[in-house]
């Protein structure tokens, strides 16, 4: 029996850096011309964005999203105060995607 090791697993995939995953997520807001306070439903994230990542990147997605939340780019809505769970664009995220005046790389 052959088993894939952690080192072998990481060698199988050319992975984006965390800041590149973060940028790709923020571009999801930009492509649809989102404004501050608008929400991308988690079902869209789970069905469109996450499958576009390789398994290594998928494993890091939660960390990347939490870093963006901690930095004030987005917030997470669990569906209790709004009708659907999702990620909500905040002013700092808006400034990033439409002006690129913030260096997202420095967050990671």
N, C-alpha and C positions, 0 to 999 in steps of 0.2 A: 504494500500500500504506500502511495506517495501522498505526503501532506504538504500543503502550501504554508510556508512560514511567514511571519510578519515581514521579514526582510524581502522575501520573494514576492509577497503581495504588493509591497510598495514599489518594487521594480517593474511590475506588470503595467502600471499605468503612469503616463506622463500627467502629472497633476498641476493644476493652477495653484498659485500661492493663495493664501487666505485673502489677501487684499484683492486679488483678481476675482475670486468667488464673490466677495462683497461688492465689487464693482458690477459684476454681471447681475447680481440681485438688484442693485440700484438701477441698472439700465432697464430692468423689467418695468419699473415705475416710469422711466423716461419714455420708453416706446409707446406707452399708452397715454402719455401726456398728463400724468397724475399731478394733482395740486396738493398742498399741505392739507392733511386731515383725511385724505381719501385712502381707501383700504383695498389692498389686494387680498382676496379671500385665500385662506390656507388651502382650499381645494385646488386653486390655480397654482400655488407654490408646489403642492404635492404632485400635481399631475403634469405640470409644464416645466417648472424650473428644476426641481430635484432630479427627475429622470434625465435631464440634460447633463448632469454631472456624472463623473465616473465614480465607482464605489469608494475610492479613497476620499474624493471631494465630498461625497454624500456623508461620510463619517464625520467630516469637519463642518458640515453646514450649520449645525446647531451652535457651535462655538462662534462661527462667523456672524450668524444672526444675532446672537447675544452681545457680541462686540459692537455691532451697529446699534443695538438697542441702548447699551451702556453709553455710547458716544452721542446719543440723541439724534441719530439719523432716521430711525423708525421706532415705533412702539408695537407691542404685540397686544392684540385684542383677543381675549379668550372666548368671546361670544356671549358673555353675560350682560354687558352693558350695550352692546350693539347686536344686531340680528345675526351676524356671522363672525366666526373667528377669522383673523387675518393680520396682516402687517400694515400699519398705518404710516404714511409718509409724514415726517416732521420737518420743520423749517430747515434744520441743518442738512437733512437729506435732500431737500428741494434745492438748497443752495449748491450742494455738491453736483447733482445731476444736471442742473441747468446752467451752472456757472463754473463748475470745477475749480472753485476757489479754495477748496479744502483738500488737503492731501490725505486720501484714505489709506495710503500705504503706511503712514505713521501710526495708525491705530493698531497695526499688527506688528 
